[in-house]
Amino acid sequence: MEIKDKWLIDNTALTNFALVGELELLATYLKDILIITQEVKNEFQDGIIKGKIPKENQIEWLSEVFFDNDDELLLYERLSNFLGKGESSCLSIAANRGWKIVTDDIDARKIAQREETAVTGTIGILVYLIINSKIELKTGNDILRRMVEAGFYSPVDSLDEFIK
């Protein structure tokens, strides 16, 4: 696997899967691609402590990445003025290393595009799993429906339009 096959996932996208009991889906099929930052890990654990995320959701299977140069830290500090710590950390590392960011945060997505950083979200992960024959379209649509019922604001009602 090339280094560009790394996706930094933020807390919002991770939580969408956790709230419907589908973290195992990510662990099974995307363990070698998805990465989190310490900031995202902290946000996720705070969600469990506050009772917003069921405590049975564990993310030890996710690899963790840390800032390793001044450019990443400087961009993180700048982005932290506009975004949460999780989004800022993901975006600063992804932008500097040429990785993809997984976020549903509209502001983070706009900044990613401006920084010429590849971006996807919860819908993109579901489509990826369908296209790569990890789940059926029907299963993907069921997961999306359950996410919406759990509070995810989805721009689409169905994944059908992405699968041709």
DSSP file with accessible surface (Angstrom, degrees, kcal/mol):
  #  RESIDUE AA STRUCTURE BP1 BP2  ACC     N-H-->O    O-->H-N    N-H-->O    O-->H-N    TCO  KAPPA ALPHA  PHI   PSI    X-CA   Y-CA   Z-CA
    1    1 A M              0   0  135      0, 0.0     2,-0.1     0, 0.0     5,-0.0   0.000 360.0 360.0 360.0 132.6    0.0    0.0    0.0
    2    2 A E    >   -     0   0  141      1,-0.1     3,-2.0     2,-0.0     0, 0.0  -0.471 360.0-114.2 -77.1 156.7    1.3    3.4   -0.9
    3    3 A I  G >  S+     0   0  109      1,-0.3     3,-1.0    -2,-0.1    -1,-0.1   0.799 113.7  67.3 -62.3 -27.0    1.5    6.1    1.7
    4    4 A K  G 3  S+     0   0  127      1,-0.3    -1,-0.3    95,-0.1    96,-0.2   0.595  82.4  78.0 -71.1  -6.6   -1.2    8.1   -0.2
    5    5 A D  G <  S+     0   0   74     -3,-2.0     2,-0.4    94,-0.1    -1,-0.3   0.105  71.0 110.3 -87.6  22.4   -3.7    5.4    0.6
    6    6 A K    <   -     0   0   54     -3,-1.0    94,-2.2    92,-0.1     2,-0.5  -0.849  49.8-165.7-100.5 134.6   -4.0    6.8    4.1
    7    7 A W  E     -ab  34 100A  20     26,-2.6    28,-2.4    -2,-0.4     2,-0.7  -0.976  11.6-147.7-121.4 120.2   -7.3    8.5    5.2
    8    8 A L  E     -ab  35 101A   0     92,-2.9    94,-3.1    -2,-0.5     2,-0.4  -0.768  19.9-155.9 -86.8 115.6   -7.4   10.6    8.3
    9    9 A I  E     - b   0 102A   0     26,-2.5    28,-0.3    -2,-0.7    94,-0.2  -0.801   2.8-144.4 -98.8 133.4  -10.9   10.2    9.8
   10   10 A D     >  -     0   0    0     92,-2.5     4,-2.1    -2,-0.4     5,-0.2  -0.376  29.0-101.1 -89.7 173.4  -12.3   12.9   12.0
   11   11 A N  H  > S+     0   0   28      1,-0.2     4,-3.1     2,-0.2     5,-0.2   0.851 115.6  58.1 -64.9 -36.3  -14.6   12.4   15.0
   12   12 A T  H  > S+     0   0   53      2,-0.2     4,-1.9     1,-0.2    -1,-0.2   0.951 111.1  40.7 -62.1 -49.2  -17.9   13.3   13.2
   13   13 A A  H  > S+     0   0    0     89,-0.3     4,-1.3     2,-0.2    -1,-0.2   0.924 116.6  50.3 -65.3 -42.5  -17.5   10.6   10.5
   14   14 A L  H  X S+     0   0    0     -4,-2.1     4,-2.1     1,-0.2     3,-0.3   0.926 109.6  51.3 -60.8 -43.0  -16.2    8.0   13.0
   15   15 A T  H  X S+     0   0   21     -4,-3.1     4,-3.0     1,-0.2    -1,-0.2   0.859 100.1  63.0 -65.3 -35.6  -19.1    8.8   15.3
   16   16 A N  H  X S+     0   0   15     -4,-1.9     4,-0.5     1,-0.2    -1,-0.2   0.915 109.5  41.0 -55.9 -41.5  -21.6    8.3   12.5
   17   17 A F  H ><>S+     0   0    0     -4,-1.3     5,-3.0    -3,-0.3     3,-0.7   0.884 114.0  53.1 -74.1 -37.4  -20.5    4.6   12.2
   18   18 A A  H ><5S+     0   0    1     -4,-2.1     3,-1.7     1,-0.2    -2,-0.2   0.902 101.8  58.9 -64.2 -41.3  -20.3    4.2   16.0
   19   19 A L  H 3<5S+     0   0   62     -4,-3.0    -1,-0.2     1,-0.3    -2,-0.2   0.714 111.6  40.7 -65.6 -19.9  -23.9    5.4   16.6
   20   20 A V  T <<5S-     0   0   18     -3,-0.7    -1,-0.3    -4,-0.5    -2,-0.2   0.178 117.4-108.2-112.7  16.0  -25.3    2.7   14.4
   21   21 A G  T < 5S+     0   0   53     -3,-1.7     3,-0.2     1,-0.1    -3,-0.2   0.812  83.2 122.0  68.5  31.9  -23.0   -0.1   15.6
   22   22 A E    >>< +     0   0   41     -5,-3.0     4,-1.1     1,-0.1     3,-0.6   0.182  28.0 106.5-115.4  19.1  -20.9   -0.2   12.4
   23   23 A L  H 3> S+     0   0    8     -6,-0.4     4,-2.6     1,-0.2     5,-0.2   0.865  77.0  63.1 -62.7 -32.0  -17.4    0.5   13.6
   24   24 A E  H 3> S+     0   0  134      1,-0.2     4,-2.6     2,-0.2    -1,-0.2   0.851  96.1  58.8 -61.0 -33.0  -16.6   -3.2   13.1
   25   25 A L  H <> S+     0   0   18     -3,-0.6     4,-2.2     2,-0.2     5,-0.3   0.932 109.3  43.3 -60.4 -44.8  -17.3   -2.7    9.4
   26   26 A L  H  X S+     0   0    0     -4,-1.1     4,-2.7     1,-0.2     5,-0.3   0.910 113.5  51.4 -66.9 -42.5  -14.5   -0.1    9.3
   27   27 A A  H  < S+     0   0   14     -4,-2.6     4,-0.5     1,-0.2    -2,-0.2   0.875 113.3  45.8 -62.9 -36.8  -12.2   -2.2   11.4
   28   28 A T  H  < S+     0   0   77     -4,-2.6    -2,-0.2    -5,-0.2    -1,-0.2   0.927 129.0  18.9 -73.1 -44.8  -12.7   -5.2    9.1
   29   29 A Y  H  < S+     0   0   98     -4,-2.2    -2,-0.2    -5,-0.2    -3,-0.2   0.659 131.8  33.8-106.6 -18.5  -12.4   -3.5    5.7
   30   30 A L  S >X S+     0   0    0     -4,-2.7     4,-2.9    -5,-0.3     3,-1.7   0.244  75.0 114.0-125.0  14.5  -10.5   -0.2    6.2
   31   31 A K  T 34 S+     0   0  106     -4,-0.5    32,-0.4    -5,-0.3    -1,-0.1   0.842  82.6  47.5 -56.2 -36.0   -8.1   -0.9    9.1
   32   32 A D  T 34 S+     0   0  112      1,-0.1    -1,-0.3    -3,-0.1    -2,-0.1   0.515 119.5  38.9 -85.9  -4.3   -5.1   -0.5    6.9
   33   33 A I  T <4 S+     0   0   18     -3,-1.7   -26,-2.6   -27,-0.1    -2,-0.2   0.772  97.0  79.2-110.4 -45.4   -6.4    2.8    5.4
   34   34 A L  E  <  +a    7   0A   1     -4,-2.9    29,-0.8   -28,-0.2     2,-0.3  -0.476  52.6 174.2 -76.7 139.4   -8.0    4.8    8.2
   35   35 A I  E     -ac   8  63A   9    -28,-2.4   -26,-2.5    -2,-0.2     2,-0.3  -0.964  12.5-155.8-137.6 152.0   -5.9    6.7   10.7
   36   36 A I  E     - c   0  64A   2     27,-2.5    29,-2.3    -2,-0.3     2,-0.2  -0.864  12.4-130.3-123.6 163.6   -6.8    9.0   13.6
   37   37 A T  E  >  - c   0  65A   0    -28,-0.3     4,-2.5    -2,-0.3     5,-0.2  -0.640  32.6-106.9-101.2 166.6   -5.0   11.8   15.4
   38   38 A Q  H  > S+     0   0   60     27,-0.7     4,-2.6    -2,-0.2     5,-0.2   0.889 121.7  56.2 -59.1 -37.3   -4.6   12.1   19.1
   39   39 A E  H  > S+     0   0   37      2,-0.2     4,-2.1     1,-0.2    47,-0.3   0.903 108.3  45.7 -64.6 -40.5   -7.1   15.0   19.0
   40   40 A V  H  > S+     0   0    0     46,-0.2     4,-2.7     2,-0.2     5,-0.2   0.927 111.4  52.7 -68.2 -42.7   -9.7   12.8   17.2
   41   41 A K  H  X S+     0   0   62     -4,-2.5     4,-2.7     1,-0.2    -2,-0.2   0.923 109.9  48.9 -57.3 -44.7   -9.1   10.0   19.7
   42   42 A N  H  X S+     0   0   66     -4,-2.6     4,-2.5     1,-0.2    -1,-0.2   0.909 110.9  49.6 -62.3 -43.7   -9.7   12.5   22.6
   43   43 A E  H  X S+     0   0   46     -4,-2.1     4,-1.9     2,-0.2    -2,-0.2   0.916 112.2  48.4 -61.3 -43.2  -12.9   13.8   21.0
   44   44 A F  H  X S+     0   0    1     -4,-2.7     4,-1.7     2,-0.2    -2,-0.2   0.942 112.5  47.5 -63.2 -46.7  -14.2   10.2   20.5
   45   45 A Q  H  X S+     0   0   82     -4,-2.7     4,-2.6     1,-0.2    -1,-0.2   0.877 109.1  54.5 -64.8 -35.6  -13.4    9.2   24.1
   46   46 A D  H  X S+     0   0   79     -4,-2.5     4,-2.6     1,-0.2    -1,-0.2   0.884 105.0  54.8 -62.2 -38.7  -15.0   12.4   25.4
   47   47 A G  H  <>S+     0   0    9     -4,-1.9     5,-2.1     2,-0.2     6,-1.6   0.881 109.4  46.7 -61.6 -38.3  -18.1   11.4   23.5
   48   48 A I  H ><5S+     0   0   38     -4,-1.7     3,-1.4     4,-0.2    -2,-0.2   0.944 112.1  49.9 -67.7 -46.8  -18.1    8.0   25.3
   49   49 A I  H 3<5S+     0   0  137     -4,-2.6    -2,-0.2     1,-0.3    -1,-0.2   0.900 111.8  48.5 -59.4 -40.3  -17.5    9.7   28.7
   50   50 A K  T 3<5S-     0   0  144     -4,-2.6    -1,-0.3    -5,-0.2    -2,-0.2   0.488 115.7-116.0 -81.3  -1.6  -20.4   12.1   28.1
   51   51 A G  T < 5S+     0   0   63     -3,-1.4    -3,-0.2    -4,-0.3    -2,-0.1   0.600  85.7 115.3  79.1  12.8  -22.7    9.3   27.0
   52   52 A K  S   <S+     0   0  152     -5,-2.1    -4,-0.2    -6,-0.2    -5,-0.1   0.735  77.3  43.2 -84.3 -23.4  -23.1   10.5   23.5
   53   53 A I  S    S-     0   0    5     -6,-1.6    -2,-0.2    -9,-0.1    -1,-0.2  -0.990 100.1-106.6-122.6 128.5  -21.4    7.5   22.0
   54   54 A P    >   -     0   0   49      0, 0.0     3,-1.9     0, 0.0    -6,-0.1  -0.291  27.6-128.9 -55.3 135.4  -22.2    4.0   23.4
   55   55 A K  T 3  S+     0   0  164      1,-0.3    -7,-0.1    -7,-0.2    -6,-0.0   0.670 100.7  73.1 -66.2 -16.6  -19.3    2.8   25.5
   56   56 A E  T 3  S+     0   0  145      2,-0.0     2,-0.6    -8,-0.0    -1,-0.3   0.638  73.7 101.4 -73.1  -8.6  -19.0   -0.6   23.7
   57   57 A N    <   -     0   0   11     -3,-1.9     2,-0.4     2,-0.0    -9,-0.0  -0.656  54.6-178.5 -78.2 116.1  -17.5    1.3   20.7
   58   58 A Q        -     0   0   91     -2,-0.6     3,-0.1     1,-0.1    -2,-0.0  -0.908  22.8-173.8-118.8 146.7  -13.8    0.8   20.7
   59   59 A I    >   +     0   0   12     -2,-0.4     3,-1.9     1,-0.1    -1,-0.1   0.112  47.3 118.8-127.4  23.3  -11.2    2.3   18.4
   60   60 A E  T 3  S+     0   0  139      1,-0.3    -1,-0.1     3,-0.0    -2,-0.0   0.766  70.5  67.5 -60.7 -24.9   -7.9    0.6   19.4
   61   61 A W  T 3  S+     0   0   45     -3,-0.1     2,-0.3     2,-0.1    -1,-0.3   0.692  81.9  94.6 -69.7 -17.2   -7.7   -1.0   16.0
   62   62 A L  S <  S-     0   0   13     -3,-1.9     2,-0.2   -27,-0.1   -27,-0.1  -0.595  77.8-127.1 -79.6 132.9   -7.1    2.5   14.5
   63   63 A S  E     -c   35   0A  68    -29,-0.8   -27,-2.5   -32,-0.4     2,-0.4  -0.507  23.6-139.2 -72.4 147.5   -3.5    3.6   13.9
   64   64 A E  E     -c   36   0A  53    -29,-0.2     2,-0.3    -2,-0.2   -27,-0.2  -0.893  14.2-163.2-114.1 140.9   -2.7    6.9   15.4
   65   65 A V  E     -c   37   0A  18    -29,-2.3   -27,-0.7    -2,-0.4     2,-0.3  -0.898   4.0-158.3-123.0 150.7   -0.5    9.6   13.8
   66   66 A F        -     0   0  119     -2,-0.3     2,-0.1   -29,-0.1   -29,-0.0  -0.874  33.3 -86.9-125.8 159.2    1.2   12.6   15.4
   67   67 A F        +     0   0   46     -2,-0.3     3,-0.1     1,-0.1    26,-0.0  -0.393  41.3 177.1 -60.3 138.1    2.5   15.9   14.2
   68   68 A D        +     0   0  109      1,-0.2     2,-0.3    -2,-0.1    -1,-0.1   0.333  54.8  33.0-131.9   9.8    6.1   15.5   13.0
   69   69 A N  S  > S-     0   0   60      1,-0.1     4,-1.8     0, 0.0     3,-0.2  -0.988  77.7-107.3-157.3 167.4    7.1   18.9   11.6
   70   70 A D  H  > S+     0   0  122     -2,-0.3     4,-3.0     1,-0.2     5,-0.2   0.831 113.5  60.5 -65.2 -34.6    6.6   22.6   12.1
   71   71 A D  H  > S+     0   0  103      1,-0.2     4,-2.2     2,-0.2    -1,-0.2   0.914 106.4  47.0 -60.5 -42.5    4.5   23.0    8.9
   72   72 A E  H  > S+     0   0    0     -3,-0.2     4,-2.5     2,-0.2    -1,-0.2   0.927 114.5  46.6 -64.7 -43.8    1.9   20.6   10.3
   73   73 A L  H  X S+     0   0   66     -4,-1.8     4,-2.6     2,-0.2    -2,-0.2   0.905 112.0  50.1 -65.9 -41.1    1.9   22.4   13.7
   74   74 A L  H  X S+     0   0  106     -4,-3.0     4,-2.2     2,-0.2    -1,-0.2   0.919 112.9  45.7 -64.8 -43.7    1.7   25.8   12.2
   75   75 A L  H  X S+     0   0   13     -4,-2.2     4,-3.1    -5,-0.2     5,-0.2   0.918 111.9  53.1 -66.1 -40.2   -1.2   24.8    9.9
   76   76 A Y  H  X S+     0   0   34     -4,-2.5     4,-2.2     1,-0.2    -2,-0.2   0.939 109.9  47.6 -57.4 -48.2   -2.9   23.1   12.9
   77   77 A E  H  < S+     0   0  114     -4,-2.6     4,-0.4     2,-0.2    -1,-0.2   0.906 113.9  47.3 -61.8 -41.6   -2.7   26.3   15.0
   78   78 A R  H >< S+     0   0  116     -4,-2.2     3,-1.2     1,-0.2     4,-0.2   0.941 114.0  46.3 -65.1 -45.1   -4.0   28.4   12.1
   79   79 A L  H >X S+     0   0    1     -4,-3.1     4,-2.6     1,-0.3     3,-2.3   0.803  97.8  71.8 -69.0 -29.2   -6.9   26.0   11.4
   80   80 A S  T 3< S+     0   0   42     -4,-2.2    -1,-0.3     1,-0.3    -2,-0.2   0.679  87.1  66.2 -62.6 -16.0   -7.8   25.8   15.1
   81   81 A N  T <4 S+     0   0  129     -3,-1.2    -1,-0.3    -4,-0.4    -2,-0.2   0.690 118.5  21.6 -73.1 -20.2   -9.1   29.3   14.9
   82   82 A F  T <4 S+     0   0  141     -3,-2.3     2,-0.3    -4,-0.2    -2,-0.2   0.623 124.6  40.6-119.1 -26.7  -11.9   28.1   12.6
   83   83 A L  S  < S-     0   0   16     -4,-2.6    -1,-0.1     1,-0.1     2,-0.0  -0.780  85.3 -90.1-123.9 168.2  -12.3   24.4   13.2
   84   84 A G     >  -     0   0   33     -2,-0.3     4,-2.6     1,-0.1     5,-0.2  -0.223  45.5-102.8 -70.0 167.2  -12.3   21.9   16.0
   85   85 A K  H  > S+     0   0  137      1,-0.2     4,-2.5     2,-0.2     5,-0.2   0.874 119.5  51.6 -61.7 -39.9   -9.1   20.3   17.2
   86   86 A G  H  > S+     0   0    0    -47,-0.3     4,-2.4     2,-0.2   -46,-0.2   0.955 113.5  42.0 -64.0 -50.9  -10.0   17.0   15.5
   87   87 A E  H  > S+     0   0   16      1,-0.2     4,-2.7     2,-0.2     5,-0.2   0.916 115.6  51.4 -62.3 -42.2  -10.7   18.5   12.1
   88   88 A S  H  X S+     0   0    0     -4,-2.6     4,-2.5     2,-0.2     5,-0.2   0.910 111.3  46.5 -62.7 -43.4   -7.7   20.8   12.4
   89   89 A S  H  X S+     0   0    0     -4,-2.5     4,-2.1    -5,-0.2     5,-0.3   0.933 114.6  46.7 -66.9 -43.4   -5.3   18.0   13.2
   90   90 A C  H  X S+     0   0    0     -4,-2.4     4,-2.8    -5,-0.2     5,-0.2   0.939 115.3  45.9 -61.7 -47.2   -6.6   15.8   10.4
   91   91 A L  H  X S+     0   0    0     -4,-2.7     4,-2.7    -5,-0.2     5,-0.2   0.907 111.5  50.4 -66.9 -41.4   -6.5   18.5    7.9
   92   92 A S  H  X S+     0   0    0     -4,-2.5     4,-1.6    -5,-0.2    -1,-0.2   0.927 116.4  40.9 -66.3 -40.8   -3.0   19.8    8.8
   93   93 A I  H  X S+     0   0    1     -4,-2.1     4,-2.0    -5,-0.2     6,-0.3   0.940 116.3  49.1 -72.2 -45.1   -1.4   16.4    8.6
   94   94 A A  H  X>S+     0   0    0     -4,-2.8     5,-1.5    -5,-0.3     4,-1.4   0.925 110.9  50.5 -60.4 -43.8   -3.3   15.3    5.5
   95   95 A A  H  <5S+     0   0   29     -4,-2.7    -1,-0.2    -5,-0.2    -2,-0.2   0.892 114.6  43.9 -62.9 -38.0   -2.4   18.5    3.7
   96   96 A N  H  <5S+     0   0   64     -4,-1.6    -1,-0.2    -5,-0.2    -2,-0.2   0.758 121.1  37.8 -80.0 -23.9    1.2   18.2    4.5
   97   97 A R  H  <5S-     0   0   55     -4,-2.0    -1,-0.2    -5,-0.1    -2,-0.2   0.431 107.2-114.2-108.4  -2.1    1.5   14.4    3.7
   98   98 A G  T  <5 +     0   0   34     -4,-1.4    -3,-0.2     1,-0.2     2,-0.2   0.784  68.3 140.5  75.4  27.0   -0.7   14.2    0.7
   99   99 A W      < -     0   0   15     -5,-1.5    19,-0.4    -6,-0.3     2,-0.3  -0.479  53.4-105.4 -94.7 172.1   -3.3   12.0    2.5
  100  100 A K  E     -b    7   0A  58    -94,-2.2   -92,-2.9   -96,-0.2     2,-0.4  -0.697  25.3-142.1 -95.7 148.6   -7.1   12.1    2.3
  101  101 A I  E     -bd   8 119A   0     17,-2.5    19,-2.3    -2,-0.3     2,-0.6  -0.913   3.1-151.5-110.8 139.5   -9.3   13.5    5.0
  102  102 A V  E     +bd   9 120A   0    -94,-3.1   -92,-2.5    -2,-0.4     2,-0.3  -0.947  39.5 136.8-109.4 109.7  -12.6   12.0    6.0
  103  103 A T        -     0   0    0     17,-2.7    -2,-0.1    -2,-0.6   -94,-0.0  -0.993  45.6-161.6-151.8 149.9  -15.0   14.6    7.3
  104  104 A D        +     0   0   41     -2,-0.3     2,-0.5    17,-0.1    17,-0.1   0.377  61.1 116.3-107.3  -1.3  -18.6   15.7    7.1
  105  105 A D     >  -     0   0   47      1,-0.2     4,-2.4     2,-0.1     5,-0.2  -0.571  59.1-150.0 -72.6 119.0  -17.8   19.1    8.5
  106  106 A I  H  > S+     0   0  102     -2,-0.5     4,-2.2     1,-0.2     5,-0.2   0.881  94.7  50.0 -62.5 -39.2  -18.6   21.6    5.7
  107  107 A D  H  > S+     0   0   84      2,-0.2     4,-2.2     1,-0.2    -1,-0.2   0.918 111.2  48.7 -66.4 -41.6  -16.0   24.2    6.8
  108  108 A A  H  > S+     0   0    0      1,-0.2     4,-2.6     2,-0.2    -2,-0.2   0.896 110.3  52.4 -63.8 -37.7  -13.3   21.5    7.0
  109  109 A R  H  X S+     0   0   71     -4,-2.4     4,-2.2     2,-0.2    -2,-0.2   0.911 108.9  49.5 -65.6 -40.8  -14.3   20.3    3.5
  110  110 A K  H  X S+     0   0  123     -4,-2.2     4,-2.2     2,-0.2    -1,-0.2   0.923 112.7  46.8 -63.8 -43.7  -14.0   23.8    2.1
  111  111 A I  H  X S+     0   0   13     -4,-2.2     4,-2.6     2,-0.2    -2,-0.2   0.910 109.3  54.9 -66.5 -39.2  -10.6   24.3    3.6
  112  112 A A  H  <>S+     0   0    0     -4,-2.6     5,-3.3     1,-0.2    -2,-0.2   0.926 108.8  48.0 -58.9 -44.0   -9.5   20.9    2.4
  113  113 A Q  H ><5S+     0   0  128     -4,-2.2     3,-1.3     3,-0.2    -1,-0.2   0.921 111.5  49.7 -63.2 -42.1  -10.4   21.9   -1.2
  114  114 A R  H 3<5S+     0   0  153     -4,-2.2    -2,-0.2     1,-0.3    -1,-0.2   0.880 112.2  48.0 -63.4 -36.1   -8.6   25.2   -0.8
  115  115 A E  T 3<5S-     0   0   61     -4,-2.6    -1,-0.3    -5,-0.2    -2,-0.2   0.389 115.3-119.6 -83.1   1.9   -5.5   23.3    0.5
  116  116 A E  T < 5 +     0   0  185     -3,-1.3     2,-0.5     1,-0.2    -3,-0.2   0.883  62.9 150.0  57.9  42.1   -5.9   20.9   -2.4
  117  117 A T      < -     0   0   10     -5,-3.3    -1,-0.2    -6,-0.2   -17,-0.1  -0.911  52.5-113.1-106.2 129.9   -6.3   18.0    0.0
  118  118 A A        -     0   0   56     -2,-0.5   -17,-2.5   -19,-0.4     2,-0.4  -0.351  41.2-170.8 -61.0 138.5   -8.5   15.0   -1.1
  119  119 A V  E     +d  101   0A  32    -19,-0.2     2,-0.3   -17,-0.1   -17,-0.2  -0.986  18.0 159.1-138.2 142.1  -11.6   14.8    1.0
  120  120 A T  E     -d  102   0A  22    -19,-2.3   -17,-2.7    -2,-0.4     2,-0.2  -0.853  16.1-159.3-142.8-177.8  -14.4   12.4    1.4
  121  121 A G     >  -     0   0    3     -2,-0.3     4,-2.2   -19,-0.3     5,-0.2  -0.702  47.7 -57.6-146.2-160.8  -17.0   11.8    4.1
  122  122 A T  H  > S+     0   0    0      1,-0.2     4,-2.2     2,-0.2     5,-0.2   0.912 132.6  49.3 -57.0 -46.1  -19.4    9.2    5.6
  123  123 A I  H  > S+     0   0   21      1,-0.2     4,-2.8     2,-0.2     5,-0.2   0.924 109.0  53.8 -60.4 -43.4  -21.2    8.8    2.3
  124  124 A G  H  > S+     0   0   20      1,-0.2     4,-2.5     2,-0.2    -1,-0.2   0.876 107.4  50.2 -60.4 -38.8  -17.8    8.4    0.5
  125  125 A I  H  X S+     0   0    0     -4,-2.2     4,-2.5     2,-0.2    -1,-0.2   0.937 111.2  48.5 -65.4 -45.4  -16.9    5.6    2.8
  126  126 A L  H  X S+     0   0    0     -4,-2.2     4,-2.0     2,-0.2    -2,-0.2   0.934 113.2  47.3 -60.5 -44.4  -20.2    3.8    2.3
  127  127 A V  H  X S+     0   0   19     -4,-2.8     4,-3.1     1,-0.2     5,-0.3   0.924 110.2  53.3 -63.0 -42.7  -19.8    4.2   -1.5
  128  128 A Y  H  X S+     0   0   72     -4,-2.5     4,-2.1    -5,-0.2    -1,-0.2   0.923 108.8  49.3 -57.3 -45.1  -16.2    2.9   -1.3
  129  129 A L  H  <>S+     0   0    0     -4,-2.5     5,-3.1     2,-0.2     6,-1.2   0.879 114.2  45.7 -64.5 -36.7  -17.3   -0.2    0.6
  130  130 A I  H ><5S+     0   0   16     -4,-2.0     3,-2.0     4,-0.2    -2,-0.2   0.955 112.6  48.6 -70.5 -50.0  -20.0   -0.9   -2.0
  131  131 A I  H 3<5S+     0   0  105     -4,-3.1    -2,-0.2     1,-0.3    -1,-0.2   0.856 111.8  50.7 -60.5 -34.1  -17.9   -0.3   -5.1
  132  132 A N  T 3<5S-     0   0   68     -4,-2.1    -1,-0.3    -5,-0.3    -2,-0.2   0.192 116.2-115.4 -91.8  16.8  -15.2   -2.5   -3.6
  133  133 A S  T < 5S+     0   0  106     -3,-2.0    -3,-0.2     2,-0.2    -2,-0.1   0.774  80.9 123.0  58.5  33.9  -17.7   -5.3   -3.0
  134  134 A K  S   <S+     0   0   93     -5,-3.1     2,-0.3     1,-0.3    -4,-0.2   0.761  80.8  12.6 -90.8 -31.4  -17.4   -5.2    0.8
  135  135 A I  S    S-     0   0   18     -6,-1.2    -1,-0.3    -9,-0.1    -2,-0.2  -0.958  83.2-108.3-138.9 158.9  -21.1   -4.5    1.4
  136  136 A E     >  -     0   0  144     -2,-0.3     4,-2.5    -3,-0.1     5,-0.2  -0.504  30.5-114.6 -80.6 157.8  -24.2   -4.7   -0.8
  137  137 A L  H  > S+     0   0   50      1,-0.2     4,-2.7     2,-0.2     5,-0.2   0.908 118.6  55.0 -57.3 -42.5  -26.0   -1.5   -2.0
  138  138 A K  H  > S+     0   0  174      1,-0.2     4,-2.1     2,-0.2    -1,-0.2   0.910 108.8  47.6 -58.8 -43.2  -29.0   -2.6    0.1
  139  139 A T  H  > S+     0   0   62      2,-0.2     4,-2.7     1,-0.2    -1,-0.2   0.922 110.8  51.4 -64.6 -43.7  -26.8   -2.8    3.2
  140  140 A G  H  X S+     0   0    0     -4,-2.5     4,-2.6     1,-0.2    -2,-0.2   0.914 110.6  48.2 -59.6 -43.3  -25.2    0.5    2.5
  141  141 A N  H  X S+     0   0   37     -4,-2.7     4,-2.5     2,-0.2    -1,-0.2   0.875 110.7  51.6 -66.7 -35.3  -28.6    2.2    2.1
  142  142 A D  H  X S+     0   0   57     -4,-2.1     4,-2.4    -5,-0.2    -2,-0.2   0.925 110.5  48.0 -66.0 -42.7  -29.8    0.5    5.4
  143  143 A I  H  X S+     0   0    1     -4,-2.7     4,-2.4     2,-0.2    -2,-0.2   0.937 112.1  50.0 -63.2 -43.8  -26.7    1.9    7.2
  144  144 A L  H  X S+     0   0    1     -4,-2.6     4,-2.5     1,-0.2    -2,-0.2   0.930 109.7  50.8 -60.0 -44.6  -27.3    5.3    5.8
  145  145 A R  H  X S+     0   0  113     -4,-2.5     4,-2.4     1,-0.2    -1,-0.2   0.928 111.3  47.9 -59.8 -44.3  -30.9    5.2    6.9
  146  146 A R  H  X S+     0   0   61     -4,-2.4     4,-1.5     1,-0.2    -1,-0.2   0.881 110.0  52.8 -66.0 -36.3  -29.9    4.2   10.4
  147  147 A M  H  <>S+     0   0    1     -4,-2.4     5,-2.7     2,-0.2     4,-0.3   0.922 109.1  49.0 -63.4 -44.0  -27.3    7.0   10.5
  148  148 A V  H ><5S+     0   0   69     -4,-2.5     3,-1.6     1,-0.2    -2,-0.2   0.926 109.4  52.1 -61.8 -42.7  -29.9    9.6    9.5
  149  149 A E  H 3<5S+     0   0  135     -4,-2.4    -1,-0.2     1,-0.3    -2,-0.2   0.826 107.8  53.7 -61.7 -28.8  -32.3    8.3   12.2
  150  150 A A  T 3<5S-     0   0   49     -4,-1.5    -1,-0.3    -5,-0.2    -2,-0.2   0.467 134.3 -86.8 -86.2  -2.8  -29.4    8.7   14.7
  151  151 A G  T < 5S+     0   0   65     -3,-1.6     2,-0.3    -4,-0.3    -3,-0.2   0.419  76.5 145.3 117.2  -1.3  -28.9   12.3   13.6
  152  152 A F      < -     0   0   19     -5,-2.7     2,-1.0    -6,-0.1    -1,-0.3  -0.545  44.9-138.5 -70.7 127.5  -26.6   12.4   10.6
  153  153 A Y        -     0   0  200     -2,-0.3    -1,-0.1     2,-0.0    -5,-0.0  -0.786  27.0-168.8 -86.7 104.9  -27.5   15.1    8.2
  154  154 A S        -     0   0   14     -2,-1.0    -2,-0.0     1,-0.1   -10,-0.0  -0.816  25.7-147.6 -98.3 136.2  -27.1   13.3    4.8
  155  155 A P  S    S+     0   0   97      0, 0.0     2,-0.3     0, 0.0    -1,-0.1   0.596  86.9  44.0 -74.5  -9.8  -27.2   15.3    1.6
  156  156 A V        -     0   0   20      1,-0.1     3,-0.1     0, 0.0    -2,-0.1  -0.948  64.5-148.9-133.8 154.9  -28.8   12.2   -0.1
  157  157 A D  S    S+     0   0  166     -2,-0.3     2,-0.3     1,-0.2    -1,-0.1   0.619  86.7  21.9 -90.8 -18.8  -31.5    9.8    0.8
  158  158 A S        -     0   0   35    -14,-0.1     3,-0.4     1,-0.0    -1,-0.2  -0.989  60.5-138.6-149.2 153.4  -30.0    6.9   -1.0
  159  159 A L  S >> S+     0   0    0     -2,-0.3     3,-1.8   -22,-0.2     4,-0.6   0.483  80.2 100.6 -90.4  -1.8  -26.6    5.7   -2.3
  160  160 A D  G >4 S+     0   0   81      1,-0.3     3,-1.3     2,-0.2    -1,-0.2   0.838  72.7  59.6 -53.7 -41.3  -28.1    4.5   -5.5
  161  161 A E  G 34 S+     0   0  114     -3,-0.4    -1,-0.3     1,-0.3    -2,-0.1   0.730 104.6  51.2 -65.0 -20.0  -27.1    7.5   -7.6
  162  162 A F  G <4 S+     0   0   87     -3,-1.8     2,-0.7     1,-0.1    -1,-0.3   0.602 100.8  68.4 -90.0 -13.3  -23.4    6.8   -6.8
  163  163 A I    <<        0   0   49     -3,-1.3    -1,-0.1    -4,-0.6   -36,-0.0  -0.901 360.0 360.0-112.7 103.5  -23.6    3.2   -7.9
  164  164 A K              0   0  216     -2,-0.7    -3,-0.0    -3,-0.1    -4,-0.0  -0.908 360.0 360.0-116.9 360.0  -24.1    2.8  -11.6
